[in-house]
Amino acid sequence: MSPKFGQAQIIDVPRLVLQNKEKWVNFNLTEVNDCIVRLGIFEGEFHWHKHEREDELFFVLEGTLLLDLEAETVELRPQQGYTVPRQVLHRTRAREKTVVLMVEQNTVNPKGD
């Protein structure tokens, strides 16, 4: 997935969110060094998965993200983040429209390994 924006460009997240009509979308915003910054707009749940080689940061901009791990569920509200370590089984859920920034290595498969 190619980034939507290159370097030295303004990334207008509220405009991207407003233009989106899907309940679940995830796309690359930009690349920083060896990392991808992705935008997720979530409503519903994603499947259980893990990333063998990459950690994954979730940072909530809007809404509430439920991050299910094997032993617990972490609830993230706006301006809160959580890093899921590599090889940890997880899934994301949102009861309402939730906007999330994610940062991970550019080698990641967003759907899991």
Z-matrix of the N, CA and C atoms (Angstrom, degrees):
N
C 1 1.450
C 2 1.523 1 108.76
N 3 1.285 2 116.77 1 117.67
C 4 1.456 3 121.60 2 179.42
C 5 1.521 4 110.30 3 -76.84
N 6 1.334 5 117.35 4 145.18
C 7 1.474 6 119.93 5 176.86
C 8 1.528 7 111.48 6 -64.60
N 9 1.337 8 116.49 7 145.93
C 10 1.453 9 121.86 8 177.37
C 11 1.524 10 111.56 9 -73.29
N 12 1.329 11 116.74 10 -27.44
C 13 1.452 12 121.18 11 -176.11
C 14 1.521 13 110.25 12 -128.17
N 15 1.309 14 115.92 13 142.71
C 16 1.455 15 121.22 14 174.58
C 17 1.522 16 109.60 15 -92.71
N 18 1.296 17 115.89 16 -170.49
C 19 1.452 18 120.22 17 177.19
C 20 1.521 19 109.71 18 -72.07
N 21 1.325 20 115.53 19 157.89
C 22 1.467 21 123.36 20 177.64
C 23 1.533 22 112.15 21 59.05
N 24 1.343 23 116.46 22 37.90
C 25 1.459 24 122.39 23 175.26
C 26 1.518 25 109.15 24 -129.14
N 27 1.317 26 116.75 25 145.07
C 28 1.465 27 121.07 26 176.02
C 29 1.524 28 108.74 27 -76.04
N 30 1.324 29 116.12 28 132.26
C 31 1.463 30 122.89 29 176.79
C 32 1.520 31 106.71 30 -107.83
N 33 1.312 32 116.81 31 109.40
C 34 1.464 33 122.73 32 -176.26
C 35 1.534 34 109.08 33 -98.16
N 36 1.331 35 116.62 34 87.46
C 37 1.466 36 121.51 35 -176.06
C 38 1.532 37 111.80 36 -62.02
N 39 1.343 38 120.50 37 -46.37
C 40 1.469 39 117.91 38 179.23
C 41 1.532 40 113.45 39 -57.09
N 42 1.322 41 117.48 40 -37.15
C 43 1.465 42 120.20 41 177.72
C 44 1.521 43 111.04 42 -65.86
N 45 1.332 44 117.05 43 -42.28
C 46 1.463 45 120.97 44 178.41
C 47 1.523 46 110.97 45 -61.72
N 48 1.327 47 116.50 46 -40.98
C 49 1.467 48 120.99 47 179.82
C 50 1.524 49 109.85 48 -65.87
N 51 1.327 50 116.70 49 -44.38
C 52 1.460 51 121.55 50 -179.66
C 53 1.526 52 111.72 51 -62.12
N 54 1.315 53 117.30 52 -37.86
C 55 1.471 54 121.85 53 -179.09
C 56 1.519 55 112.90 54 -74.07
N 57 1.324 56 117.87 55 -20.76
C 58 1.463 57 121.57 56 -175.96
C 59 1.527 58 111.18 57 -76.03
N 60 1.307 59 116.84 58 135.46
C 61 1.472 60 122.67 59 178.73
C 62 1.534 61 111.86 60 -115.44
N 63 1.320 62 117.61 61 -5.57
C 64 1.464 63 121.19 62 -177.74
C 65 1.531 64 110.76 63 -86.55
N 66 1.344 65 116.44 64 153.22
C 67 1.464 66 120.43 65 177.06
C 68 1.520 67 112.06 66 -79.67
N 69 1.327 68 116.97 67 -24.50
C 70 1.469 69 119.99 68 -178.23
C 71 1.519 70 108.06 69 -141.39
N 72 1.326 71 115.87 70 110.80
C 73 1.458 72 120.09 71 178.39
C 74 1.521 73 108.21 72 -141.87
N 75 1.301 74 114.85 73 147.93
C 76 1.458 75 121.31 74 -176.02
C 77 1.525 76 106.22 75 -147.86
N 78 1.334 77 117.24 76 118.86
C 79 1.455 78 117.91 77 179.21
C 80 1.517 79 111.65 78 -143.90
N 81 1.317 80 115.26 79 156.58
C 82 1.458 81 122.07 80 -179.50
C 83 1.524 82 109.03 81 -77.01
N 84 1.331 83 115.30 82 126.10
C 85 1.456 84 120.15 83 175.79
C 86 1.518 85 111.11 84 -83.59
N 87 1.349 86 115.35 85 -53.84
C 88 1.453 87 120.36 86 -174.99
C 89 1.525 88 109.52 87 -159.74
N 90 1.307 89 115.32 88 167.08
C 91 1.466 90 120.86 89 176.94
C 92 1.523 91 108.31 90 -114.02
N 93 1.335 92 115.75 91 134.05
C 94 1.461 93 122.50 92 177.96
C 95 1.521 94 106.85 93 -125.17
N 96 1.327 95 116.00 94 113.53
C 97 1.458 96 121.01 95 -175.02
C 98 1.529 97 108.93 96 53.23
N 99 1.318 98 118.50 97 -120.06
C 100 1.464 99 121.15 98 -179.54
C 101 1.530 100 112.50 99 -101.45
N 102 1.329 101 116.69 100 20.91
C 103 1.464 102 121.01 101 -177.46
C 104 1.526 103 111.31 102 -120.32
N 105 1.321 104 114.51 103 151.50
C 106 1.452 105 122.74 104 174.58
C 107 1.527 106 107.59 105 -106.20
N 108 1.328 107 116.03 106 135.77
C 109 1.463 108 122.05 107 171.12
C 110 1.519 109 105.49 108 -104.82
N 111 1.330 110 115.58 109 119.98
C 112 1.467 111 120.76 110 -176.54
C 113 1.513 112 110.37 111 -115.78
N 114 1.310 113 116.05 112 153.45
C 115 1.452 114 122.93 113 174.76
C 116 1.519 115 107.52 114 -112.19
N 117 1.318 116 115.67 115 129.32
C 118 1.456 117 120.88 116 174.72
C 119 1.513 118 109.49 117 -117.88
N 120 1.314 119 116.13 118 134.78
C 121 1.456 120 122.48 119 171.62
C 122 1.521 121 104.70 120 -119.16
N 123 1.325 122 115.20 121 110.59
C 124 1.461 123 121.31 122 -168.79
C 125 1.521 124 111.89 123 -118.68
N 126 1.324 125 115.62 124 139.69
C 127 1.450 126 123.46 125 165.33
C 128 1.517 127 105.74 126 -152.92
N 129 1.329 128 116.23 127 113.22
C 130 1.456 129 121.46 128 -173.18
C 131 1.519 130 109.16 129 118.91
N 132 1.322 131 116.72 130 -153.01
C 133 1.465 132 119.28 131 -179.03
C 134 1.521 133 111.36 132 -134.19
N 135 1.329 134 114.14 133 152.57
C 136 1.456 135 123.02 134 177.38
C 137 1.528 136 107.28 135 -103.41
N 138 1.308 137 117.60 136 165.44
C 139 1.468 138 120.62 137 -178.91
C 140 1.547 139 111.20 138 -78.10
N 141 1.317 140 115.50 139 159.25
C 142 1.462 141 121.39 140 174.37
C 143 1.527 142 108.24 141 -65.80
N 144 1.334 143 116.19 142 137.32
C 145 1.462 144 120.71 143 179.51
C 146 1.524 145 109.49 144 -163.49
N 147 1.325 146 115.56 145 173.48
C 148 1.460 147 121.02 146 173.79
C 149 1.517 148 108.45 147 -148.62
N 150 1.320 149 115.17 148 165.83
C 151 1.459 150 122.00 149 177.61
C 152 1.523 151 107.00 150 -119.44
N 153 1.299 152 116.34 151 119.25
C 154 1.472 153 121.20 152 -174.73
C 155 1.530 154 113.09 153 -65.17
N 156 1.353 155 117.39 154 -36.63
C 157 1.472 156 120.15 155 -171.80
C 158 1.524 157 114.76 156 -116.61
N 159 1.329 158 118.47 157 -6.67
C 160 1.454 159 120.16 158 -172.46
C 161 1.525 160 112.70 159 -124.56
N 162 1.339 161 115.36 160 136.42
C 163 1.462 162 121.72 161 167.15
C 164 1.528 163 106.63 162 -77.74
N 165 1.343 164 116.93 163 160.97
C 166 1.468 165 119.91 164 -179.26
C 167 1.523 166 109.88 165 -139.74
N 168 1.335 167 115.88 166 121.50
C 169 1.460 168 122.04 167 177.21
C 170 1.521 169 109.30 168 -94.73
N 171 1.334 170 116.38 169 130.60
C 172 1.462 171 123.28 170 172.51
C 173 1.524 172 106.83 171 -112.81
N 174 1.336 173 117.63 172 127.84
C 175 1.458 174 121.93 173 178.19
C 176 1.527 175 107.76 174 -132.18
N 177 1.338 176 115.95 175 116.14
C 178 1.467 177 121.27 176 -173.53
C 179 1.527 178 110.63 177 -82.36
N 180 1.324 179 115.10 178 129.65
C 181 1.462 180 121.73 179 175.12
C 182 1.528 181 111.30 180 -98.27
N 183 1.349 182 115.53 181 -36.77
C 184 1.461 183 121.10 182 -174.36
C 185 1.519 184 108.84 183 -151.72
N 186 1.335 185 117.69 184 139.39
C 187 1.460 186 121.35 185 178.59
C 188 1.516 187 111.79 186 88.47
N 189 1.328 188 116.10 187 -161.42
C 190 1.460 189 123.09 188 -179.38
C 191 1.523 190 108.69 189 -132.57
N 192 1.329 191 115.77 190 126.65
C 193 1.461 192 121.72 191 179.09
C 194 1.519 193 109.08 192 -106.04
N 195 1.324 194 116.25 193 127.97
C 196 1.462 195 121.88 194 172.26
C 197 1.518 196 106.68 195 -99.55
N 198 1.300 197 115.28 196 122.39
C 199 1.456 198 122.11 197 -178.03
C 200 1.526 199 106.94 198 -112.07
N 201 1.325 200 115.86 199 102.45
C 202 1.460 201 121.33 200 -179.19
C 203 1.518 202 109.50 201 -82.68
N 204 1.319 203 115.49 202 126.55
C 205 1.459 204 123.50 203 172.77
C 206 1.519 205 106.53 204 -114.98
N 207 1.305 206 118.32 205 171.78
C 208 1.468 207 119.95 206 -177.02
C 209 1.522 208 112.91 207 -59.27
N 210 1.335 209 118.16 208 -38.03
C 211 1.460 210 120.86 209 -173.31
C 212 1.526 211 114.03 210 -106.25
N 213 1.341 212 117.92 211 -8.44
C 214 1.460 213 119.51 212 -176.13
C 215 1.530 214 110.60 213 -162.55
N 216 1.325 215 114.63 214 168.26
C 217 1.454 216 121.69 215 171.50
C 218 1.515 217 107.88 216 -117.49
N 219 1.324 218 116.05 217 128.01
C 220 1.456 219 122.82 218 177.72
C 221 1.528 220 107.31 219 -101.00
N 222 1.331 221 116.32 220 129.73
C 223 1.455 222 121.31 221 178.07
C 224 1.525 223 108.93 222 -104.19
N 225 1.319 224 116.28 223 122.53
C 226 1.459 225 121.49 224 -179.14
C 227 1.520 226 110.11 225 -114.58
N 228 1.321 227 114.75 226 130.28
C 229 1.465 228 122.12 227 177.75
C 230 1.521 229 109.19 228 -108.88
N 231 1.334 230 118.52 229 173.96
C 232 1.463 231 120.02 230 -178.68
C 233 1.531 232 113.03 231 -51.76
N 234 1.301 233 113.89 232 137.84
C 235 1.464 234 124.42 233 -179.73
C 236 1.530 235 113.01 234 72.92
N 237 1.334 236 116.90 235 17.61
C 238 1.461 237 121.55 236 174.80
C 239 1.521 238 109.23 237 -116.67
N 240 1.334 239 114.90 238 146.59
C 241 1.449 240 120.42 239 179.16
C 242 1.511 241 111.88 240 -136.11
N 243 1.329 242 114.77 241 166.82
C 244 1.466 243 121.68 242 -179.43
C 245 1.524 244 107.48 243 -155.98
N 246 1.322 245 116.61 244 135.69
C 247 1.462 246 120.84 245 176.87
C 248 1.522 247 109.55 246 -104.52
N 249 1.324 248 116.18 247 120.49
C 250 1.460 249 121.93 248 174.89
C 251 1.529 250 106.94 249 -87.79
N 252 1.339 251 116.93 250 119.24
C 253 1.466 252 119.20 251 179.34
C 254 1.536 253 111.60 252 -66.45
N 255 1.306 254 115.67 253 152.99
C 256 1.469 255 120.63 254 176.40
C 257 1.524 256 110.00 255 -53.68
N 258 1.296 257 116.71 256 149.88
C 259 1.461 258 126.65 257 177.21
C 260 1.531 259 114.59 258 70.42
N 261 1.351 260 117.28 259 10.34
C 262 1.462 261 120.61 260 178.06
C 263 1.529 262 108.55 261 -98.26
N 264 1.329 263 115.60 262 123.60
C 265 1.453 264 121.71 263 178.76
C 266 1.531 265 108.86 264 -67.85
N 267 1.342 266 116.52 265 131.88
C 268 1.458 267 120.46 266 -177.92
C 269 1.525 268 110.94 267 -155.98
N 270 1.323 269 115.11 268 165.36
C 271 1.462 270 121.72 269 170.54
C 272 1.529 271 107.49 270 -150.06
N 273 1.319 272 115.17 271 156.48
C 274 1.458 273 120.95 272 178.25
C 275 1.519 274 109.62 273 -110.41
N 276 1.352 275 114.47 274 146.17
C 277 1.463 276 121.23 275 177.54
C 278 1.524 277 108.63 276 -140.89
N 279 1.317 278 115.83 277 148.77
C 280 1.461 279 121.40 278 175.18
C 281 1.519 280 108.77 279 -145.09
N 282 1.322 281 116.58 280 125.10
C 283 1.465 282 121.39 281 -179.91
C 284 1.525 283 111.65 282 -77.54
N 285 1.332 284 115.65 283 -22.99
C 286 1.456 285 122.59 284 179.36
C 287 1.523 286 107.95 285 -136.58
N 288 1.308 287 116.94 286 168.96
C 289 1.464 288 120.47 287 179.23
C 290 1.530 289 109.58 288 -54.14
N 291 1.330 290 115.54 289 124.02
C 292 1.458 291 122.45 290 -176.50
C 293 1.522 292 108.46 291 -132.47
N 294 1.327 293 115.54 292 134.36
C 295 1.456 294 121.62 293 -177.76
C 296 1.518 295 108.27 294 -112.35
N 297 1.347 296 115.45 295 126.22
C 298 1.458 297 121.40 296 -171.73
C 299 1.529 298 109.99 297 -133.29
N 300 1.329 299 116.39 298 137.29
C 301 1.459 300 121.25 299 167.03
C 302 1.519 301 107.46 300 -95.19
N 303 1.329 302 117.13 301 139.28
C 304 1.453 303 122.32 302 176.31
C 305 1.520 304 108.44 303 -126.88
N 306 1.318 305 115.69 304 142.58
C 307 1.460 306 120.92 305 177.38
C 308 1.513 307 107.57 306 -129.99
N 309 1.342 308 115.18 307 130.52
C 310 1.461 309 120.67 308 178.56
C 311 1.518 310 109.48 309 -160.01
N 312 1.321 311 115.87 310 168.38
C 313 1.467 312 119.75 311 179.45
C 314 1.508 313 110.24 312 -59.95
N 315 1.334 314 116.13 313 150.42
C 316 1.457 315 120.72 314 -178.12
C 317 1.530 316 113.46 315 -71.74
N 318 1.318 317 117.95 316 0.23
C 319 1.459 318 121.91 317 176.68
C 320 1.529 319 112.58 318 -90.34
N 321 1.317 320 117.07 319 -4.04
C 322 1.467 321 121.27 320 -171.71
C 323 1.533 322 111.66 321 -68.59
N 324 1.319 323 114.57 322 145.97
C 325 1.458 324 122.40 323 167.10
C 326 1.526 325 104.82 324 -100.09
N 327 1.345 326 119.54 325 109.01
C 328 1.460 327 121.12 326 -174.60
C 329 1.536 328 114.89 327 -57.69
N 330 1.319 329 117.20 328 -22.11
C 331 1.462 330 120.60 329 179.73
C 332 1.525 331 113.13 330 -87.76
N 333 1.330 332 116.92 331 -4.36
C 334 1.465 333 121.23 332 -179.89
C 335 1.517 334 111.65 333 102.35
N 336 1.334 335 114.86 334 163.31
C 337 1.457 336 121.92 335 179.81
C 338 1.517 337 111.07 336 -92.62
